Amino acid sequence: MADYLETEWSSAATAARRERYYAQSQKKFVPFKEPMVFRKGSMQYLWDTEGKKYIDLLGMNVCISVGHSHPKVVAAAMAQAQELTHCTTMFYHPTPAHFAEELAATMPKGHEWVVHFTNSGSEAIDLAMVMARTYTGNLDLLALRTAYHGPTSAAQSLTGIAGFRHPGMPGNVAFVAEPNQYRGIFGPGTEPYLDEIERTIASATTGKVAGIFVESVQGYGGIVEMPKGYMSGAAERVRAAGGLYIADEVQSGFGRTGDHMWAFESDGVVPDIVVMAKGIGNGFPLGAVVARKAIGDVMAEKFMFHTYGANPTSCAAGRAVLKVIAEEKTQENSRQVGAALLERLKDLQQRHTAIGDVRGRGLMLAIEMVKDRKSKEPDADVTAAVFESCRGQGLILSKSGPNRSVLRMVPPMCLSLQDVDRVADGLDRAFTEAAA
Ligand SMILES: Cc1ncc(COP(=O)(O)O)c(C=O)c1O
């Protein structure tokens, strides 16, 4: 069966086909100067067509939560695909029903939670926008600068980075300053950023809002953690204006931040709606909106049909992911291995002046490059040079942040302490090379 589809594996042939047949919109997002073709993945490792091994610190854009081709996840999805690959949501199927129950059980206790499965994170974001507007009867939404919420028109309208925004997005979104503790416009602290929410509601909305969307840790924005008190304070202020608090856990969820299953838990806030995707399926396409029941119930009047939402194959993968997280203690591993890696990154900061900041929690980490530590002027060139050099060292990272001056690390949660040494040593060499 492996030969059923004839495939030409050479990098040159793949590059030529992409160049000829991909639309420009799908060609832009290319990280390295030379094409990179991966042939195989296993847990935290990848192999290219020449057999070179890499540590995947990007986790294929945070989709690989418990490990590439994790045998238990693949087996669960394969078994389901062989039995019944797809079952439209109008018919009942136990796999998504079980998964909805299991996901709801991960939410804060004392509330009734309901689940709507989508195909992707941005679809889930769109649905959360509709739910918030329908439930509250308000139109205006708040989002954070440097936020990323997805490529659909509605999700783009919440995205606070110009490079991801295209013409024709819907409006009624007001942006507030992201509480970036390293380079935020109000400096470090929480209160000035919360005051900004109040000012924005008073000046850029009708005074009544449908809600605020907050990534509990901003991902593409360059691993921007919400400081203590921000998420709960934002929820309080938005609720006072009639709105809901919507947590985007697409990157930060499923135990990645180490201390909690959901990163919003670090601030004691109980969201009204939680959006999740990516790591939920360990590479199988899936997203979900988990909402308080009363909020989900307002959607009873009209159809909201995602063709592949609640697809049993992806949901079988999702169920297996939750089981693996519990059995293999991946959240605890994220905490321990992430802490060890953070230490090593701080050590690199001592020795390489290009590193302005090191930050993050669990296995959601970043280093930010600057031209000068005092002025904090972002250095995209050094970032690109280190990034390229890391390829040679067998490390795959991501260039992130609005200035492409951040190296983001969001590996599969099975990264080991031995890997930490390889990562730190490889980065050390890459910084030395970049400075030469
Ligand atoms: C925080 C966040 N929200 C939403 C999305 C959109 O998810 P998707 O790409 O599955 O549509 C992304 C994707 O990168 C994301 O990082």
Ligand as a Chemical Component Dictionary entry (heavy atoms), coordinates in Angstrom:
data_LIG
# 
_chem_comp.id                   LIG 
_chem_comp.type                 NON-POLYMER 
_chem_comp.pdbx_formal_charge   0 
_chem_comp.three_letter_code    LIG 
# 
loop_
_chem_comp_atom.comp_id 
_chem_comp_atom.atom_id 
_chem_comp_atom.alt_atom_id 
_chem_comp_atom.type_symbol 
_chem_comp_atom.charge 
_chem_comp_atom.model_Cartn_x 
_chem_comp_atom.model_Cartn_y 
_chem_comp_atom.model_Cartn_z 
_chem_comp_atom.pdbx_ordinal 
LIG C1 C1 C 0 -3.431 31.364 19.295 1  
LIG C2 C2 C 0 -4.046 30.889 18.013 2  
LIG N1 N1 N 0 -5.372 30.989 17.848 3  
LIG C3 C3 C 0 -5.970 30.546 16.725 4  
LIG C4 C4 C 0 -5.235 30.008 15.703 5  
LIG C5 C5 C 0 -5.916 29.533 14.442 6  
LIG O1 O1 O 0 -5.881 28.149 14.350 7  
LIG P1 P1 P 0 -5.913 27.406 12.927 8  
LIG O2 O2 O 0 -4.638 27.714 12.232 9  
LIG O3 O3 O 0 -6.084 25.944 13.274 10 
LIG O4 O4 O 0 -7.077 27.915 12.179 11 
LIG C6 C6 C 0 -3.852 29.887 15.833 12 
LIG C7 C7 C 0 -3.038 29.306 14.739 13 
LIG O5 O5 O 0 -1.859 29.431 14.675 14 
LIG C8 C8 C 0 -3.234 30.346 17.015 15 
LIG O6 O6 O 0 -1.909 30.277 17.185 16 
# 
loop_
_chem_comp_bond.comp_id 
_chem_comp_bond.atom_id_1 
_chem_comp_bond.atom_id_2 
_chem_comp_bond.value_order 
_chem_comp_bond.pdbx_ordinal 
LIG C1 C2 SING 1  
LIG C2 N1 SING 2  
LIG C2 C8 DOUB 3  
LIG N1 C3 DOUB 4  
LIG C3 C4 SING 5  
LIG C4 C5 SING 6  
LIG C4 C6 DOUB 7  
LIG C5 O1 SING 8  
LIG O1 P1 SING 9  
LIG P1 O2 DOUB 10 
LIG P1 O3 SING 11 
LIG P1 O4 SING 12 
LIG C6 C7 SING 13 
LIG C6 C8 SING 14 
LIG C7 O5 DOUB 15 
LIG C8 O6 SING 16 
# 
